[in-house]
Amino acid sequence: MDKSNATNRRRRPTVRRVFVGFALAAGVLALGACTDEQRRDLGEIDVRDELHDRVEQAADNSGQTIRGDLECDSSITETGQVTASCVGVTDLGDDVAGSFEGTADVEDERCEATLVINVGDDAVVTEPDASCFNN
């Protein structure tokens, strides 16, 4: 991997975090004006970012890096059920997948879920009470 690609990959989470930070700050300032749906949407962004970071870290801890980008999805229902997944491929060609399953309270900014991350055929992370919002 050339150095420019490694630098670009490190910048993407930073740019995403800055955007999310601005979005969350704007949300906090306008909290009285936010609907439940808007708070869930902001929470879903936070859940995706947290899972993305955790999957990348798990791949790094396994001695690999993610090839390209992870594809991540998340949802928070009206009743607070959280589901999220990220999938991708490592530089060695192993599949990598992570998921959150749990509950969130977007008003109290709390989210707890079971985190499972697989790299290749190995479950490298199994955490039953993981925080699924960035701390």
Backbone as JSON Lines, residues from 0, in Angstrom:
{"i":0,"aa":"M","n":[0.86,-1.17,0.0],"ca":[0.0,0.0,0.0],"c":[0.89,1.22,0.0]}
{"i":1,"aa":"D","n":[0.63,2.2,-0.91],"ca":[1.48,3.37,-0.88],"c":[1.05,4.31,0.23]}
{"i":2,"aa":"K","n":[1.97,5.19,0.56],"ca":[1.76,6.07,1.71],"c":[0.57,7.0,1.53]}
{"i":3,"aa":"S","n":[0.3,7.47,0.31],"ca":[-0.83,8.38,0.08],"c":[-2.16,7.7,0.38]}
{"i":4,"aa":"N","n":[-2.3,6.42,0.03],"ca":[-3.54,5.71,0.34],"c":[-3.73,5.56,1.83]}
{"i":5,"aa":"A","n":[-2.64,5.27,2.55],"ca":[-2.74,5.14,4.01],"c":[-3.12,6.47,4.62]}
{"i":6,"aa":"T","n":[-2.56,7.56,4.12],"ca":[-2.9,8.88,4.64],"c":[-4.35,9.2,4.36]}
{"i":7,"aa":"N","n":[-4.83,8.93,3.14],"ca":[-6.22,9.21,2.8],"c":[-7.17,8.41,3.66]}
{"i":8,"aa":"R","n":[-6.85,7.14,3.94],"ca":[-7.73,6.31,4.76],"c":[-7.81,6.86,6.18]}
{"i":9,"aa":"R","n":[-6.7,7.38,6.69],"ca":[-6.73,7.94,8.03],"c":[-7.51,9.25,8.08]}
{"i":10,"aa":"R","n":[-7.55,10.0,7.01],"ca":[-8.27,11.27,6.99],"c":[-9.78,11.08,6.96]}
{"i":11,"aa":"R","n":[-10.26,10.04,6.28],"ca":[-11.7,9.86,6.13],"c":[-12.41,9.8,7.47]}
{"i":12,"aa":"P","n":[-11.96,9.0,8.44],"ca":[-12.66,9.01,9.72],"c":[-12.6,10.38,10.39]}
{"i":13,"aa":"T","n":[-11.49,11.11,10.21],"ca":[-11.37,12.42,10.82],"c":[-12.4,13.37,10.22]}
{"i":14,"aa":"V","n":[-12.52,13.38,8.9],"ca":[-13.5,14.23,8.25],"c":[-14.9,13.83,8.68]}
{"i":15,"aa":"R","n":[-15.16,12.52,8.74],"ca":[-16.47,12.04,9.15],"c":[-16.75,12.47,10.59]}
{"i":16,"aa":"R","n":[-15.77,12.35,11.45],"ca":[-15.97,12.75,12.85],"c":[-16.24,14.24,12.97]}
{"i":17,"aa":"V","n":[-15.53,15.04,12.18],"ca":[-15.77,16.49,12.21],"c":[-17.2,16.77,11.78]}
{"i":18,"aa":"F","n":[-17.64,16.13,10.68],"ca":[-19.0,16.33,10.2],"c":[-20.01,15.89,11.26]}
{"i":19,"aa":"V","n":[-19.79,14.71,11.83],"ca":[-20.7,14.21,12.86],"c":[-20.67,15.13,14.07]}
{"i":20,"aa":"G","n":[-19.49,15.61,14.42],"ca":[-19.39,16.54,15.55],"c":[-20.21,17.8,15.32]}
{"i":21,"aa":"F","n":[-20.1,18.36,14.1],"ca":[-20.9,19.54,13.78],"c":[-22.39,19.21,13.79]}
{"i":22,"aa":"A","n":[-22.74,18.07,13.23],"ca":[-24.15,17.67,13.2],"c":[-24.69,17.48,14.61]}
{"i":23,"aa":"L","n":[-23.91,16.81,15.46],"ca":[-24.35,16.6,16.84],"c":[-24.41,17.91,17.62]}
{"i":24,"aa":"A","n":[-23.43,18.79,17.39],"ca":[-23.44,20.08,18.07],"c":[-24.66,20.89,17.65]}
{"i":25,"aa":"A","n":[-24.94,20.88,16.35],"ca":[-26.13,21.59,15.87],"c":[-27.39,20.97,16.47]}
{"i":26,"aa":"G","n":[-27.38,19.65,16.59],"ca":[-28.52,18.96,17.18],"c":[-28.72,19.32,18.64]}
{"i":27,"aa":"V","n":[-27.62,19.44,19.37],"ca":[-27.71,19.81,20.79],"c":[-28.23,21.22,20.92]}
{"i":28,"aa":"L","n":[-27.73,22.13,20.08],"ca":[-28.18,23.53,20.15],"c":[-29.66,23.66,19.83]}
{"i":29,"aa":"A","n":[-30.13,22.81,18.95],"ca":[-31.53,22.88,18.54],"c":[-32.33,21.73,19.12]}
{"i":30,"aa":"L","n":[-31.9,21.19,20.25],"ca":[-32.53,20.0,20.82],"c":[-34.04,20.16,20.97]}
{"i":31,"aa":"G","n":[-34.47,21.33,21.4],"ca":[-35.9,21.55,21.54],"c":[-36.62,21.47,20.21]}
{"i":32,"aa":"A","n":[-35.91,21.73,19.12],"ca":[-36.52,21.72,17.79],"c":[-36.37,20.36,17.11]}
{"i":33,"aa":"C","n":[-35.55,19.47,17.66],"ca":[-35.34,18.16,17.03],"c":[-36.53,17.25,17.28]}
{"i":34,"aa":"T","n":[-36.91,16.55,16.25],"ca":[-37.93,15.53,16.4],"c":[-37.27,14.24,16.85]}
{"i":35,"aa":"D","n":[-38.06,13.28,17.29],"ca":[-37.52,11.97,17.65],"c":[-36.81,11.34,16.46]}
{"i":36,"aa":"E","n":[-37.4,11.49,15.28],"ca":[-36.79,10.92,14.08],"c":[-35.42,11.53,13.81]}
{"i":37,"aa":"Q","n":[-35.29,12.83,13.97],"ca":[-34.0,13.49,13.75],"c":[-32.97,13.01,14.77]}
{"i":38,"aa":"R","n":[-33.37,12.84,16.03],"ca":[-32.45,12.33,17.05],"c":[-32.03,10.9,16.72]}
{"i":39,"aa":"R","n":[-32.97,10.08,16.24],"ca":[-32.61,8.71,15.84],"c":[-31.65,8.73,14.66]}
{"i":40,"aa":"D","n":[-31.89,9.62,13.69],"ca":[-30.99,9.73,12.53],"c":[-29.57,10.07,12.98]}
{"i":41,"aa":"L","n":[-29.43,11.03,13.9],"ca":[-28.11,11.38,14.42],"c":[-27.5,10.2,15.18]}
{"i":42,"aa":"G","n":[-28.32,9.5,15.94],"ca":[-27.83,8.32,16.66],"c":[-27.36,7.24,15.71]}
{"i":43,"aa":"E","n":[-28.06,7.05,14.6],"ca":[-27.66,6.05,13.61],"c":[-26.3,6.37,13.01]}
{"i":44,"aa":"I","n":[-26.04,7.65,12.77],"ca":[-24.72,8.07,12.27],"c":[-23.66,7.7,13.3]}
{"i":45,"aa":"D","n":[-23.93,8.0,14.55],"ca":[-22.98,7.7,15.62],"c":[-22.71,6.2,15.74]}
{"i":46,"aa":"V","n":[-23.77,5.4,15.65],"ca":[-23.63,3.94,15.73],"c":[-22.78,3.42,14.56]}
{"i":47,"aa":"R","n":[-23.05,3.9,13.35],"ca":[-22.27,3.47,12.18],"c":[-20.79,3.83,12.35]}
{"i":48,"aa":"D","n":[-20.53,5.05,12.8],"ca":[-19.14,5.49,12.97],"c":[-18.43,4.66,14.04]}
{"i":49,"aa":"E","n":[-19.1,4.4,15.14],"ca":[-18.5,3.61,16.22],"c":[-18.19,2.19,15.74]}
{"i":50,"aa":"L","n":[-19.14,1.56,15.04],"ca":[-18.91,0.21,14.54],"c":[-17.8,0.2,13.5]}
{"i":51,"aa":"H","n":[-17.8,1.16,12.6],"ca":[-16.75,1.27,11.59],"c":[-15.37,1.31,12.26]}
{"i":52,"aa":"D","n":[-15.22,2.18,13.26],"ca":[-13.94,2.31,13.96],"c":[-13.56,1.02,14.67]}
{"i":53,"aa":"R","n":[-14.54,0.37,15.31],"ca":[-14.25,-0.87,16.04],"c":[-13.84,-2.0,15.09]}
{"i":54,"aa":"V","n":[-14.47,-2.09,13.91],"ca":[-14.11,-3.13,12.94],"c":[-12.71,-2.88,12.39]}
{"i":55,"aa":"E","n":[-12.4,-1.63,12.05],"ca":[-11.05,-1.31,11.58],"c":[-10.01,-1.66,12.63]}
{"i":56,"aa":"Q","n":[-10.29,-1.33,13.89],"ca":[-9.35,-1.62,14.97],"c":[-9.16,-3.13,15.14]}
{"i":57,"aa":"A","n":[-10.24,-3.89,15.06],"ca":[-10.15,-5.35,15.18],"c":[-9.31,-5.94,14.05]}
{"i":58,"aa":"A","n":[-9.46,-5.43,12.84],"ca":[-8.64,-5.9,11.72],"c":[-7.17,-5.57,11.98]}
{"i":59,"aa":"D","n":[-6.9,-4.34,12.44],"ca":[-5.53,-3.95,12.77],"c":[-4.95,-4.86,13.85]}
{"i":60,"aa":"N","n":[-5.74,-5.15,14.88],"ca":[-5.28,-6.02,15.96],"c":[-5.01,-7.44,15.47]}
{"i":61,"aa":"S","n":[-5.63,-7.82,14.36],"ca":[-5.4,-9.14,13.76],"c":[-4.25,-9.12,12.76]}
{"i":62,"aa":"G","n":[-3.57,-7.97,12.65],"ca":[-2.43,-7.86,11.75],"c":[-2.81,-7.58,10.31]}
{"i":63,"aa":"Q","n":[-4.03,-7.09,10.08],"ca":[-4.48,-6.79,8.73],"c":[-5.05,-5.38,8.67]}
{"i":64,"aa":"T","n":[-5.28,-4.92,7.46],"ca":[-5.96,-3.64,7.26],"c":[-7.13,-3.87,6.31]}
{"i":65,"aa":"I","n":[-8.05,-2.94,6.33],"ca":[-9.22,-3.03,5.46],"c":[-8.83,-2.55,4.07]}
{"i":66,"aa":"R","n":[-9.19,-3.34,3.06],"ca":[-8.98,-2.96,1.67],"c":[-10.19,-2.15,1.23]}
{"i":67,"aa":"G","n":[-9.97,-0.93,0.78],"ca":[-11.1,-0.09,0.37],"c":[-11.89,0.38,1.57]}
{"i":68,"aa":"D","n":[-13.18,0.55,1.38],"ca":[-14.05,1.04,2.45],"c":[-14.94,-0.07,2.98]}
{"i":69,"aa":"L","n":[-15.3,0.05,4.25],"ca":[-16.31,-0.82,4.82],"c":[-17.68,-0.31,4.4]}
{"i":70,"aa":"E","n":[-18.62,-1.22,4.18],"ca":[-20.01,-0.84,3.94],"c":[-20.75,-1.02,5.25]}
{"i":71,"aa":"C","n":[-21.28,0.08,5.77],"ca":[-21.93,0.05,7.08],"c":[-23.36,0.57,7.0]}
{"i":72,"aa":"D","n":[-24.25,-0.1,7.73],"ca":[-25.65,0.31,7.85],"c":[-26.04,0.25,9.32]}
{"i":73,"aa":"S","n":[-27.01,1.08,9.69],"ca":[-27.53,1.02,11.06],"c":[-28.96,1.53,11.09]}
{"i":74,"aa":"S","n":[-29.67,1.11,12.13],"ca":[-31.02,1.63,12.33],"c":[-31.32,1.64,13.83]}
{"i":75,"aa":"I","n":[-32.12,2.61,14.21],"ca":[-32.66,2.71,15.56],"c":[-34.17,2.88,15.39]}
{"i":76,"aa":"T","n":[-34.93,1.92,15.9],"ca":[-36.38,1.98,15.75],"c":[-36.98,2.96,16.76]}
{"i":77,"aa":"E","n":[-38.26,3.24,16.6],"ca":[-38.97,4.12,17.53],"c":[-38.94,3.58,18.95]}
{"i":78,"aa":"T","n":[-38.83,2.25,19.1],"ca":[-38.79,1.65,20.43],"c":[-37.37,1.51,20.97]}
{"i":79,"aa":"G","n":[-36.37,1.99,20.2],"ca":[-34.99,1.99,20.67],"c":[-34.17,0.77,20.31]}
{"i":80,"aa":"Q","n":[-34.7,-0.12,19.47],"ca":[-33.92,-1.29,19.05],"c":[-32.84,-0.83,18.07]}
{"i":81,"aa":"V","n":[-31.6,-1.25,18.31],"ca":[-30.46,-0.88,17.48],"c":[-29.96,-2.1,16.73]}
{"i":82,"aa":"T","n":[-29.74,-1.95,15.44],"ca":[-29.04,-2.95,14.65],"c":[-28.07,-2.21,13.75]}
{"i":83,"aa":"A","n":[-26.89,-2.79,13.59],"ca":[-25.88,-2.18,12.72],"c":[-24.97,-3.28,12.2]}
{"i":84,"aa":"S","n":[-24.44,-3.06,11.01],"ca":[-23.48,-4.01,10.45],"c":[-22.49,-3.27,9.57]}
{"i":85,"aa":"C","n":[-21.27,-3.79,9.54],"ca":[-20.23,-3.32,8.64],"c":[-19.59,-4.55,8.02]}
{"i":86,"aa":"V","n":[-19.38,-4.51,6.71],"ca":[-18.73,-5.62,6.01],"c":[-17.66,-5.06,5.08]}
{"i":87,"aa":"G","n":[-16.65,-5.89,4.85],"ca":[-15.58,-5.5,3.95],"c":[-14.62,-6.65,3.75]}
{"i":88,"aa":"V","n":[-13.46,-6.32,3.2],"ca":[-12.42,-7.3,2.91],"c":[-11.09,-6.73,3.4]}
{"i":89,"aa":"T","n":[-10.24,-7.61,3.95],"ca":[-8.93,-7.17,4.41],"c":[-7.95,-7.18,3.25]}
{"i":90,"aa":"D","n":[-6.77,-6.62,3.5],"ca":[-5.72,-6.59,2.49],"c":[-5.25,-7.99,2.1]}
{"i":91,"aa":"L","n":[-5.49,-8.98,2.96],"ca":[-5.11,-10.36,2.65],"c":[-6.26,-11.14,2.01]}
{"i":92,"aa":"G","n":[-7.39,-10.48,1.77],"ca":[-8.53,-11.12,1.12],"c":[-9.51,-11.79,2.05]}
{"i":93,"aa":"D","n":[-9.32,-11.65,3.37],"ca":[-10.27,-12.23,4.32],"c":[-11.5,-11.33,4.44]}
{"i":94,"aa":"D","n":[-12.67,-11.96,4.54],"ca":[-13.89,-11.19,4.81],"c":[-13.82,-10.67,6.23]}
{"i":95,"aa":"V","n":[-14.35,-9.49,6.44],"ca":[-14.44,-8.9,7.78],"c":[-15.87,-8.4,7.96]}
{"i":96,"aa":"A","n":[-16.43,-8.67,9.13],"ca":[-17.82,-8.25,9.39],"c":[-17.97,-7.93,10.87]}
{"i":97,"aa":"G","n":[-18.73,-6.89,11.15],"ca":[-19.03,-6.52,12.52],"c":[-20.5,-6.19,12.65]}
{"i":98,"aa":"S","n":[-21.02,-6.39,13.87],"ca":[-22.44,-6.06,14.08],"c":[-22.68,-5.6,15.51]}
{"i":99,"aa":"F","n":[-23.69,-4.76,15.66],"ca":[-24.25,-4.34,16.94],"c":[-25.7,-4.8,16.96]}
{"i":100,"aa":"E","n":[-26.15,-5.34,18.08],"ca":[-27.56,-5.65,18.33],"c":[-27.85,-5.23,19.76]}
{"i":101,"aa":"G","n":[-28.75,-4.27,19.95],"ca":[-29.02,-3.82,21.31],"c":[-30.11,-2.77,21.38]}
{"i":102,"aa":"T","n":[-29.94,-1.85,22.35],"ca":[-30.94,-0.81,22.57],"c":[-30.27,0.55,22.73]}
{"i":103,"aa":"A","n":[-31.04,1.59,22.39],"ca":[-30.54,2.96,22.51],"c":[-31.62,3.85,23.09]}
{"i":104,"aa":"D","n":[-31.19,4.84,23.82],"ca":[-32.05,5.92,24.27],"c":[-31.41,7.2,23.73]}
{"i":105,"aa":"V","n":[-31.92,7.68,22.6],"ca":[-31.27,8.81,21.93],"c":[-31.4,10.1,22.73]}
{"i":106,"aa":"E","n":[-32.44,10.24,23.53],"ca":[-32.58,11.44,24.35],"c":[-31.54,11.49,25.46]}
{"i":107,"aa":"D","n":[-31.24,10.35,26.07],"ca":[-30.23,10.27,27.12],"c":[-28.84,9.97,26.57]}
{"i":108,"aa":"E","n":[-28.73,9.83,25.23],"ca":[-27.47,9.54,24.55],"c":[-26.78,8.29,25.12]}
{"i":109,"aa":"R","n":[-27.58,7.23,25.28],"ca":[-27.05,5.95,25.75],"c":[-27.37,4.89,24.71]}
{"i":110,"aa":"C","n":[-26.42,4.01,24.5],"ca":[-26.6,2.92,23.56],"c":[-25.74,1.75,24.03]}
{"i":111,"aa":"E","n":[-26.36,0.61,24.2],"ca":[-25.64,-0.58,24.63],"c":[-26.06,-1.74,23.73]}
{"i":112,"aa":"A","n":[-25.07,-2.5,23.28],"ca":[-25.37,-3.58,22.34],"c":[-24.32,-4.68,22.45]}
{"i":113,"aa":"T","n":[-24.67,-5.83,21.92],"ca":[-23.7,-6.9,21.75],"c":[-22.92,-6.62,20.48]}
{"i":114,"aa":"L","n":[-21.6,-6.62,20.61],"ca":[-20.71,-6.39,19.49],"c":[-20.04,-7.7,19.11]}
{"i":115,"aa":"V","n":[-20.11,-8.05,17.83],"ca":[-19.42,-9.24,17.32],"c":[-18.67,-8.81,16.06]}
{"i":116,"aa":"I","n":[-17.37,-9.18,16.02],"ca":[-16.56,-8.87,14.84],"c":[-15.82,-10.14,14.44]}
{"i":117,"aa":"N","n":[-15.93,-10.48,13.15],"ca":[-15.24,-11.63,12.58],"c":[-14.25,-11.15,11.53]}
{"i":118,"aa":"V","n":[-13.05,-11.72,11.59],"ca":[-12.05,-11.5,10.55],"c":[-11.73,-12.88,10.01]}
{"i":119,"aa":"G","n":[-12.04,-13.09,8.73],"ca":[-11.91,-14.44,8.17],"c":[-12.9,-15.35,8.88]}
{"i":120,"aa":"D","n":[-12.43,-16.5,9.31],"ca":[-13.29,-17.46,10.01],"c":[-13.25,-17.29,11.53]}
{"i":121,"aa":"D","n":[-12.51,-16.3,12.02],"ca":[-12.32,-16.13,13.46],"c":[-13.18,-15.02,14.02]}
{"i":122,"aa":"A","n":[-13.89,-15.32,15.13],"ca":[-14.58,-14.28,15.89],"c":[-13.51,-13.62,16.75]}
{"i":123,"aa":"V","n":[-13.09,-12.41,16.37],"ca":[-12.0,-11.75,17.07],"c":[-12.48,-10.83,18.19]}
{"i":124,"aa":"V","n":[-13.76,-10.46,18.16],"ca":[-14.35,-9.64,19.23],"c":[-15.76,-10.15,19.5]}
{"i":125,"aa":"T","n":[-16.04,-10.41,20.76],"ca":[-17.4,-10.69,21.22],"c":[-17.55,-9.95,22.54]}
{"i":126,"aa":"E","n":[-18.33,-8.87,22.51],"ca":[-18.48,-8.0,23.68],"c":[-19.98,-7.82,23.95]}
{"i":127,"aa":"P","n":[-20.5,-8.41,25.03],"ca":[-21.95,-8.39,25.24],"c":[-22.53,-7.04,25.65]}
{"i":128,"aa":"D","n":[-21.75,-6.15,26.24],"ca":[-22.29,-4.88,26.73],"c":[-21.49,-3.7,26.21]}
{"i":129,"aa":"A","n":[-21.3,-3.64,24.91],"ca":[-20.5,-2.59,24.29],"c":[-21.31,-1.31,24.16]}
{"i":130,"aa":"S","n":[-20.66,-0.18,24.35],"ca":[-21.28,1.11,24.07],"c":[-21.29,1.28,22.55]}
{"i":131,"aa":"C","n":[-22.45,1.6,22.01],"ca":[-22.51,1.74,20.55],"c":[-22.64,3.19,20.1]}
{"i":132,"aa":"F","n":[-22.51,4.16,21.03],"ca":[-22.35,5.56,20.67],"c":[-20.91,5.93,20.93]}
{"i":133,"aa":"N","n":[-20.33,6.8,20.09],"ca":[-18.97,7.28,20.34],"c":[-18.94,7.97,21.7]}
{"i":134,"aa":"N","n":[-17.91,7.67,22.45],"ca":[-17.77,8.3,23.78],"c":[-16.8,9.42,23.76]}
